[in-house]
Amino acid sequence: MKRYTLYLGLNDKDTKTQKIDTVEAYKICENMCADFFGGATIFSAKGIYKHDDNTIVIENTLRIEILEFDTSIYERVRDFVGTLKSVFNQESVAVQIEQVNSELW
């Protein structure tokens, strides 16, 4: 089984500021995760990075974890990331894919 972990920064790519409130962004992601995958786990996080001009940015971030319960999920994750990028006006969304041992008991 694979776990897909997505890191969605909430700063707008053009203005470099957060345009969608964190709580509203969380609600949007909840609905999108339910529609695309039937569920996911969402965490609130803080991202930190340095721009090309050496400005340090601390950004509200949503960490979204999706467990693979069928083998066709890769394409859905890719489509989901494209939708997230569009909805939240992002240049990119970091995606981490890990092989995990997980069961529903």
C-alpha positions in Angstrom: 0.0 0.0 0.0 1.2 3.5 -0.7 0.7 6.7 1.2 0.5 10.0 -0.7 1.4 13.0 1.4 0.7 16.4 -0.2 1.9 19.7 1.0 -0.3 22.6 0.0 1.1 26.0 0.8 -1.7 28.6 1.1 0.1 31.7 -0.2 -1.1 32.8 -3.6 1.7 32.3 -6.2 1.2 35.8 -7.7 0.8 38.0 -4.6 2.9 35.8 -2.2 0.3 36.3 0.4 -2.5 34.1 1.8 -5.8 35.0 0.0 -7.9 32.1 1.3 -8.4 31.9 5.1 -6.9 28.7 6.6 -10.2 27.4 7.9 -11.9 28.0 4.5 -9.0 26.3 2.7 -9.4 23.4 5.1 -13.1 23.1 4.3 -12.4 23.3 0.6 -9.8 20.5 0.9 -12.1 18.3 3.0 -14.8 18.4 0.3 -12.3 17.9 -2.5 -10.7 14.9 -0.7 -14.1 13.3 -0.1 -15.0 13.8 -3.8 -11.7 12.5 -5.2 -10.9 9.7 -2.8 -13.7 9.1 -0.3 -11.6 10.6 2.4 -8.1 11.6 3.6 -6.4 13.0 6.7 -5.6 16.7 6.7 -3.2 18.4 9.1 -2.4 22.1 9.6 1.3 22.9 9.2 3.8 25.7 8.7 6.1 25.7 5.8 9.3 27.7 5.6 11.4 28.5 2.6 13.7 31.1 1.1 12.8 33.0 -2.1 15.3 33.7 -4.8 15.8 37.2 -3.3 16.7 35.5 0.1 13.5 36.6 1.7 12.4 34.0 4.3 8.7 33.1 4.1 6.7 31.2 6.7 3.6 29.9 5.1 0.4 28.3 6.4 0.3 24.8 4.8 -2.1 21.9 4.6 -0.6 18.5 4.8 -3.0 16.0 3.1 -2.4 12.2 3.5 -4.2 9.8 1.2 -3.9 6.0 1.6 -4.0 3.9 -1.5 -6.7 1.2 -1.2 -6.7 0.5 -5.0 -4.0 0.6 -7.6 -5.7 3.3 -9.8 -5.1 6.1 -7.3 -1.9 7.5 -8.9 -3.8 9.2 -11.7 -6.5 10.5 -9.4 -3.8 12.0 -7.1 -2.2 13.7 -10.1 -5.6 15.1 -11.2 -6.3 16.2 -7.6 -3.0 18.0 -7.5 -3.9 19.8 -10.7 -7.2 20.9 -9.2 -5.5 22.0 -6.0 -3.1 24.1 -8.0 -5.9 25.8 -9.9 -8.2 26.4 -6.9 -5.4 27.8 -4.7 -3.4 29.5 -7.5 -0.2 27.5 -6.7 2.9 27.0 -8.8 3.3 23.5 -7.4 2.2 21.1 -4.6 4.9 18.9 -3.1 3.9 15.2 -3.3 5.6 12.4 -1.3 4.9 8.8 -2.1 5.8 6.1 0.4 5.4 2.4 0.6 3.6 1.6 3.9 2.1 -1.4 5.7 -1.4 -0.3 6.7 -4.7 -2.2 7.3 -8.1 -1.2 8.4 -9.0 -3.3 11.5 
